[in-house]
């Protein structure tokens, strides 16, 4: 089960999302957190995964929480074939001392991770792993294709091992 969980956990870590009915950004959503992660607020349909496995689909949702001081992340991958459904969640917040967004996540099987980003560089947002349950540290890069499409790539030892494309779903 660990072999299935690790690739799916990568999808979840990169693609956090909140439950339906979660708070969306209000007029007060501003500052570094909103500037960095505001693009993702809402629901997305994603397809892809571990490059060595058949593509998976997922619903990913992000929303602001706790008076816009956190971004709540939730990912749901439906059951497919022999693979069971999978859920993942996390939070991101701004750390002003280092001027980073810090992201923490966990899944329903106890997988977890901590990563940080300094923000967008052009159309790319790169998260750098600090620690995770399997100690396989790397980076994840989200690239804006346009206002409603992005791609997520996970790197291990400078090689892409996981890739997904996400399209925003209408509100």
KOLDREN-595125 format. One record per residue (C-alpha): residue number from 0; x, y, z; residue in three letters. Coordinates in Angstrom, 1 decimal, padded with zeros to 4 digits. Layout:
N
NUM,X,Y,Z,ALA $
...
//
This chain:
171
0,000.0,000.0,000.0,UNK $
1,003.0,002.3,000.7,UNK $
2,004.0,002.3,-003.0,UNK $
3,000.5,003.5,-004.0,UNK $
4,000.4,006.1,-001.2,UNK $
5,003.7,007.8,-001.9,UNK $
6,002.9,008.8,-005.5,UNK $
7,-000.7,009.8,-004.6,UNK $
8,000.7,011.7,-001.6,UNK $
9,002.8,013.7,-004.0,UNK $
10,-000.3,014.7,-006.0,UNK $
11,-002.1,015.6,-002.8,UNK $
12,000.8,017.6,-001.3,UNK $
13,001.1,019.7,-004.4,UNK $
14,-002.6,020.0,-005.0,UNK $
15,-004.2,020.7,-001.6,UNK $
16,-007.9,021.7,-001.5,UNK $
17,-010.8,022.6,001.0,UNK $
18,-014.2,021.0,001.6,UNK $
19,-017.2,022.2,-000.3,UNK $
20,-018.7,025.2,001.4,UNK $
21,-015.4,026.4,002.8,UNK $
22,-014.7,030.1,003.0,UNK $
23,-013.5,031.7,-000.2,UNK $
24,-011.4,034.8,-000.3,UNK $
25,-013.3,037.9,000.9,UNK $
26,-012.4,041.5,000.3,UNK $
27,-009.9,041.3,003.1,UNK $
28,-007.8,038.6,001.4,UNK $
29,-004.6,040.5,000.6,UNK $
30,-000.9,040.4,001.4,UNK $
31,001.7,037.8,000.6,UNK $
32,-000.5,034.7,001.2,UNK $
33,-003.2,036.0,-001.2,UNK $
34,-000.6,037.2,-003.7,UNK $
35,001.1,033.9,-003.8,UNK $
36,-001.8,031.4,-003.5,UNK $
37,-004.8,033.4,-004.6,UNK $
38,-004.6,032.1,-008.1,UNK $
39,-005.5,028.6,-006.8,UNK $
40,-008.6,029.5,-004.7,UNK $
41,-011.5,027.5,-006.0,UNK $
42,-012.0,024.0,-007.3,UNK $
43,-009.9,022.2,-010.0,UNK $
44,-010.2,019.0,-012.0,UNK $
45,-006.8,017.4,-012.3,UNK $
46,-005.4,014.4,-014.2,UNK $
47,-002.0,012.8,-014.1,UNK $
48,000.3,011.3,-011.5,UNK $
49,003.3,009.2,-011.2,UNK $
50,005.0,008.9,-014.6,UNK $
51,005.3,005.1,-014.2,UNK $
52,001.6,004.6,-013.5,UNK $
53,-001.7,005.2,-015.4,UNK $
54,-003.1,008.7,-015.0,UNK $
55,-005.4,009.4,-012.0,UNK $
56,-008.1,012.0,-011.7,UNK $
57,-008.6,014.2,-008.7,UNK $
58,-010.7,017.1,-007.4,UNK $
59,-008.6,019.7,-005.8,UNK $
60,-009.9,022.7,-003.8,UNK $
61,-008.3,025.6,-002.1,UNK $
62,-010.0,028.2,000.1,UNK $
63,-009.0,030.9,002.6,UNK $
64,-009.6,030.0,006.3,UNK $
65,-009.2,031.7,009.7,UNK $
66,-009.9,035.2,008.5,UNK $
67,-007.8,034.7,005.4,UNK $
68,-004.6,033.9,007.4,UNK $
69,-004.4,030.3,006.1,UNK $
70,-005.1,028.5,002.8,UNK $
71,-007.0,025.3,003.5,UNK $
72,-006.2,022.5,001.0,UNK $
73,-008.0,019.3,000.2,UNK $
74,-007.6,016.7,-002.5,UNK $
75,-010.0,013.8,-003.3,UNK $
76,-009.0,011.0,-005.6,UNK $
77,-011.9,008.7,-006.3,UNK $
78,-011.5,004.9,-006.2,UNK $
79,-010.3,003.5,-009.6,UNK $
80,-009.8,-000.2,-010.4,UNK $
81,-008.1,-001.8,-007.4,UNK $
82,-007.0,001.6,-006.0,UNK $
83,-009.1,002.8,-003.1,UNK $
84,-010.3,006.4,-002.8,UNK $
85,-007.7,008.7,-001.3,UNK $
86,-008.0,012.0,000.6,UNK $
87,-005.3,014.5,001.5,UNK $
88,-005.3,017.9,003.2,UNK $
89,-003.2,020.7,004.5,UNK $
90,-002.7,024.3,005.3,UNK $
91,-000.4,027.1,004.1,UNK $
92,000.5,030.3,005.9,UNK $
93,002.9,033.2,005.5,UNK $
94,006.0,033.3,007.7,UNK $
95,007.0,037.0,007.7,UNK $
96,010.5,036.5,009.2,UNK $
97,011.8,034.5,006.3,UNK $
98,009.2,035.9,003.8,UNK $
99,008.1,032.4,002.8,UNK $
100,004.8,030.6,002.4,UNK $
101,005.0,027.4,004.6,UNK $
102,002.9,024.4,003.6,UNK $
103,002.1,021.4,005.8,UNK $
104,000.1,018.4,004.7,UNK $
105,-001.1,015.0,005.7,UNK $
106,-003.1,012.2,004.2,UNK $
107,-005.5,009.6,005.6,UNK $
108,-002.7,007.0,005.9,UNK $
109,-000.4,009.2,008.0,UNK $
110,001.8,010.5,005.1,UNK $
111,002.9,014.0,005.8,UNK $
112,005.1,016.8,004.4,UNK $
113,006.4,020.3,005.0,UNK $
114,007.6,022.6,002.2,UNK $
115,008.2,026.3,001.6,UNK $
116,008.1,028.7,-001.3,UNK $
117,009.4,032.3,-001.8,UNK $
118,006.7,033.1,-004.3,UNK $
119,006.2,033.2,-008.0,UNK $
120,009.1,033.6,-010.4,UNK $
121,007.4,034.4,-013.7,UNK $
122,004.8,031.8,-014.2,UNK $
123,006.4,029.2,-011.9,UNK $
124,005.8,028.6,-008.2,UNK $
125,008.4,026.3,-006.7,UNK $
126,008.0,024.5,-003.3,UNK $
127,011.1,023.1,-001.6,UNK $
128,010.7,020.1,000.7,UNK $
129,011.8,020.6,004.3,UNK $
130,010.7,017.2,005.6,UNK $
131,008.3,014.4,004.8,UNK $
132,007.4,010.9,006.0,UNK $
133,009.6,009.0,003.6,UNK $
134,012.6,011.4,003.6,UNK $
135,012.6,011.6,-000.2,UNK $
136,013.1,015.4,-000.4,UNK $
137,012.7,017.3,-003.7,UNK $
138,010.8,020.2,-005.2,UNK $
139,007.4,020.7,-006.8,UNK $
140,006.8,023.3,-009.5,UNK $
141,003.4,024.7,-010.3,UNK $
142,003.4,026.5,-013.7,UNK $
143,000.5,028.8,-014.8,UNK $
144,-000.6,027.9,-018.3,UNK $
145,-003.4,030.5,-018.3,UNK $
146,-006.0,031.9,-015.9,UNK $
147,-007.7,028.5,-015.6,UNK $
148,-005.0,025.9,-016.2,UNK $
149,-001.8,025.0,-014.5,UNK $
150,000.6,022.1,-014.5,UNK $
151,002.2,020.6,-011.4,UNK $
152,005.5,018.7,-011.7,UNK $
153,007.3,016.9,-008.8,UNK $
154,011.1,016.5,-009.0,UNK $
155,013.3,013.9,-007.3,UNK $
156,017.0,014.1,-007.9,UNK $
157,016.4,016.8,-010.6,UNK $
158,014.2,014.4,-012.6,UNK $
159,010.4,014.8,-013.1,UNK $
160,008.7,011.8,-011.4,UNK $
161,005.1,013.1,-011.2,UNK $
162,003.1,015.4,-013.4,UNK $
163,-000.5,016.6,-013.4,UNK $
164,-002.6,019.1,-015.4,UNK $
165,-005.4,021.0,-013.6,UNK $
166,-008.3,023.0,-015.1,UNK $
167,-010.4,025.3,-012.9,UNK $
168,-014.0,024.2,-012.6,UNK $
169,-016.7,026.8,-013.0,UNK $
170,-018.1,028.2,-009.7,UNK $
//
